[in-house]
Amino acid sequence: MVAPIVSLSEILKLTVDPCPVEPEGSYPIMGIYGFARGPIKRQAICGADIRAKTLFRVKQYQLIYSKLKAFEGAYTVVPPELDGYFTSNEFPTFDIDPKCADHRYLEWFFQQPEVWRKIAIGSKGIGARRERVHPRQILDYKIPLPPLDEQRAIVRKLDAASALVDKRRFAIDASELETKAMLLKAFQRAIDGAPHRAMAEVAPLVRRRVEVEPDKTYMELGVRSFGRGTFHKPGLAGMEVGSKKLFTFESGDLVFNIVFAWEGAVAIAKPEDDGRVGSHRFLTCVTNPDQVAAEFLLFYFRTPEGLQKLGEASPGGAGRNRTLGLKKLEVVEVPIPPIETQRWFNRLQAKSQEIQSIRKRTAVDVDALMPALMHETFKGMMEAA
């Protein structure tokens, strides 16, 4: 499609509506999410609680952006439900000439990361949190502008595709929740009537102390919260270890991050984690695989009941003040059905994880559809611009 290339100054007009803040007034506030995720509707604030002397009223269908976060896609069009809301002077607003440009066309156009980057060129401290994009940079930017009927046809195509993507993403999320519910139900069936035994008996603590050498580098391991597994940290020079004690991990270890165990920072060390190290804040427990499967215990500690027990074994306040006690972990009782039952459930877990991996790949493909479609839609016009 061949389209005229115009400066945004030909279709946009910087428009401000300053309003003095009255102490007894009420001011509903609008913000903008980064990465083209649209507007933020905030609660109304009493004028007496606002430090600024002036706020700026916005109108529906204005183009608005954040000076501070324009580089990361904080652009949107004011929706009708936010007409009359207020912003600070950090959110410039532009009236769109309706005879030349459809506001939805511009809304889609400004969802492209390439556009954010090109406009941000020349801003001081690009990528830094204190950078600001000046309104002049917006007005000077050139875009392809086909006739109104073609703009609206593009909007209809992108809207239809977006609706299909949302429907597919919802279906993926619903299937994931259904699988998790099925797996939890199967686990409850597996432990029904099973005896409970202390962790010290079924998965005793094993510590492999490292003799630190100053000229060696030690590769650290971390454990994410909410059951998200292990991750690799950068190397740590021996001379930087100081008085800190280090311990090694081996594949198959059940690993607890004692600072965040109460929020699910529990994982099984993978083969690629073998030989990595961690501080005293990581506890490693080892099972006899002929009697207890580590994967079975890991699932238990991700259930509400398991998390509750880890929370009870982690006294203190919130965050880093809640630490899993070694002795308390040892007396935590866990359900231990026959090993055959554990292995049956682990096979079910493995199959579920395969399905989950497929869904994740599908979700990635789905999430890539709209950026690819926008790129294809605007590609020829963008190159001309």
N, C-alpha and C positions, 0 to 999 in steps of 0.2 A: 504494500500500500504506500503510495506517494502522498505525503502530507506536508503542508507548509510548516516551516520552522519559525517559531516566534519566541521572543523574549517573554517571560512571565509578566513583565511590566506592562505588556499590551493587554493582558486579560485580568491582572490582579491590581488592586489598589490597597495600599497599606492604610488601614482604618483603625483608629483607636477611639474608644468611648470611655474616657476617664470618669470615675465616680468617687467623690470624696467619701471616706469611710466615716459613718456616723456611729457613735458609741452604742446607740440603741437599735441600730440597724441589724439585719440578718443577711448574710452573704453566702449563698451556695457556691462552692468552689469547683472549678473544673481543672483537671490535669491531663497529661497525655502519657500513655505507656510508650516505652521504647519498642523498637523493632516492629513498627507498624501494627501494633496491637490495639490501636484505637484510643478513645477518650476514657478518662477516669472521672466518675461521678462521685464527688465528695460531699460530706455532710455540710449543712449551713453552719457558719461560724458567726458568733455575735461580734458586732463591730468593736466592742470594748476589749475583745480578746485578740484583735488584729493589730500588729505593730505598725504596718504600713498605713500611711495617710491616704493613699489612693489605690483603688483597684480598678480593673478594666473589664467592662461588660462585653460579652461575646454574643454574636447573633448566629442563628441557624444558617448552615451552608457556607459559613466563612471557612477559609483555609487557615489553620492555626498550627504553630509549631513551637517547640521548646528551644530557645537559643542555646541552652546548656547541653541538651541531649539530641540535637538535630543530627549529629554525626552517627547516632545509633537508631535513627528512624523514628524520632518522636514528632511525627507529622500526622495530622488527621483533618477531617472536615467536621465542623460542629453539627451534631445531629439535632433534630427538632426538639428532643426532650431536654437538651441542655441550653436551649435558647434562653438568654438572660442570665446565665451563670457568670461567674467572675474569675479572673486570673490576675496574676501579677504582671509587671512589665517585662517579665522574662518570657512571655508568650505572645508574640506579635500576631495580629490577625489581619487577614486580607479579604476584602470583598471580591467575589468572582463575577466577572461580567457574564451574565446568563445568556447574552446574545451570541457569545463566542465560545464559551466553555461550559460543559456539563460538570457540576461539582463532583459527581461520582466518577467521571473519567479522571479527574485530577486526584481523587482519593485513591484510585487503583494505581495511577502512575507513581504516586509518592510511596507506594509500598515496595519499591525496588531498591535494594541496597546500593546498586550502582549509582542511583540518583542521589542518595544521601552522601556518598563519598565524593561525587563530583561537586556538589554544592559546598561541601565542607572544605574543599581545597582552598587554601589561603587562610583558614582560621588559625589563629595562634594556638599552639599546643595541641595539634590534632590528636585525638585519641585520649587526651587528658580530661579529667572530670571538670576542669574549670574553663574549657574552651567554649566559645560562643559563636554562633553563626549569625551574622548581621542580616537584617531584612534586605539590604541591598544585594547580598549574595543570592537571595531567593529571586528577587526581581530581575537580576541579570541573567539568570539561568534560562537556557533556551530549550524548548520542548517541541515535539511534533504535534500539530493541532489539526486533525482532519475536520471536516464539516460536522456539525452537531449530530446529524443523523448517524454518521459513521461512529462518532464517539459513543453514542447511546447503544449502537449495535455491539461495540466492544464491551461496554459495561454489561449488557445482557449476557454475552458469552462468558465473561469472567464470573458474573454472579451465579450463573447456572453451574459452571464447573466447581465453584466454591461450595455450593450447596451439596453437590455430589460427594466432594471430598469430606465435608463435615459428616455426612451420612455414613460414609465408609469408616471414618475415624471413630464415630460413635459405636459402630458395630464391632470394631476391633476392641474398644474399651469394654464393651458389654461382654464380649466373649472371654476377655481376660478375667473379669470379675467372676464369671460363671465357672471358669476353670479353677480359680483360687478357692471358691466355695466348695466345689466338688472335692478338691484335694483335702481341704480341712475336714470335710465330712468323712472322707476315707481314713484320715488320721485318727479321728475320734473313734471310728470303728476299730482301728488297729489297737488302740490303747484301752478299749473297753474291758474292764476287769483285770488289767495288767498290774502287777505289783510295782510299787514305787521304791526306788533305791537311791541312796545318796551318791552324789557326783564323785566323792572320794573313792567310792567302791567301783563305780562303772566307768569313770573317766578321770583317773587321778591326774593331779598336776605333775607336769614334767618340765624341769628347768634345765636348759643347756647353756651354762654360763660361757661367755666369750672372754678369752684373755686378750684384751685390746693391745694392739701394737701401733705405736704412733705413726709408722710409715705405711700403714695399710688403709684401704678405703672399705667402708662397711656399707652395704646396700640395705637400706631400711624397708620395712613393710608396715603398712597401715591397714586399719579395718574401718570401713565406712559404717555409719549408722543406718538404721532401718533395713537391715538385711541386705545391703548392697555389695557385700563381699570385700575382698582385699584389694589393695592398690599399692603400687610401687613408689617409694619416695626416692629423692636424689641420694647419691652416695654421701657418706659422712666420713671425713678424714679422721683417722685414729687420734691425731693430736687435738682434735676438736671435741672428742668425747668427754674429756675431763674425768670427773668422778662418776659419771653416769654408768650404770651397769647395763650391759647388752646381753641378749639371749637370742639364740638361733631358733628358726622355725624349720619344721620338716613337713613335707607333703602329707596331708591327712590329719594334721593337728587341728583340734577344735580351739580356735583362738578367740579370746575375749579382750576387748579394749576396756579396761576397768573404769575409765572415765565416762564412757558412754554406753556401757553394757545395758543400762536401764532403758535405752532407746534403740536397742537392737544392734549394737555394734559387736556382732558375733559372726564368725565366718569359719570356713574350713580352708586351710592352706592348700593351694593348688601346686602341682608339680613345678610350675615356673616360680613359685614362692620359696622353693626349697633352698635353704642356706642363707636366706635373708635374715636380718636381725631386727630386734625391737627392744625398747627399754623395759624397765620393770612394770610399766603400765600395761603390758600385754601378758596375759596368762595363757599358757598352752596346756590343754588337757588331751590325753591320749587314751583311746579305747582299745580293748582287745577285740579286733574285728570278728573273731569267731563267736563273740557273745553280744557285742553292742556295736551298732553301725553309727559312726559319727554323723552321717547325713541325717539319720533319724533324730538324734539329739538336737542337731542344728534346727531342724524343722520345729521341734518342740519349743525351742527358745525364741522362735519367731511367732508362736501363737500367743493370743492374749494371756493365757494362763502362764506360759513360760516367761513372757515379758514381765508379768506381775511378780513372779518369783525373783527375777533379776533385780527388779525395782526394790523389793523388800530386802534383798541382800546388798543394796547400794544405799546406805543411809546418808543423810545430809540434805543440803538444800538443792537448788537447781543447778544444772550445768556442771562445771568442773568441781563443785563441792559434793557431788554425788559420786562416790567411788565404790566399786564392787570390792567387797572384802574377800580376801583369800579364804579365810576360815569359813566365812558365810557361804561362799560358793561351794565349798567342800560338803556342806551339810544340805545343800539344796537337793530335794528329792525329785527324781524324774521317772516317768513311766517306762518300764522296760518289758515289753511283750517278748515272746519267743523270737529268736534271731530270724527264723523263717518268715515271721510276720513283718519284722522290720525290713527284710530284704524285699518282700512283696511290695511294701509301701515305697521303698526307695526306687524300685523299678517304675512304679507309678509316677513318682517324682521326676525321674529321668525323662519319661515320656512327656510329662507336662512341660518340662524345661525345653524339650525339643520343639513342642508346639509354640511355647512362648518365644523362642528364638525366631521361628518363622513369622510370628505375629510382629515382632520387633522389626524384622526386615521389611515386612509389608508396610508397617507404620512409617518407616523411613521413606519408602517409595511414595507413599501417599502424601507425606509432608513435602516431598520434593515436587509434587505435581503442579501446585499453583505457582511457585517461583519459575518453573520451567515454562509453564503456559504464558506467564506474564512476559518472560524474556522473549519467547517466540512471537507474542503479539506485538510487542513494542520494538523488537530487534531491528527491523529495517528502518523504522522511524528514528530510533535512538542513534543508529549509525549515521544517519543523515544529520542528526543534531550535533 
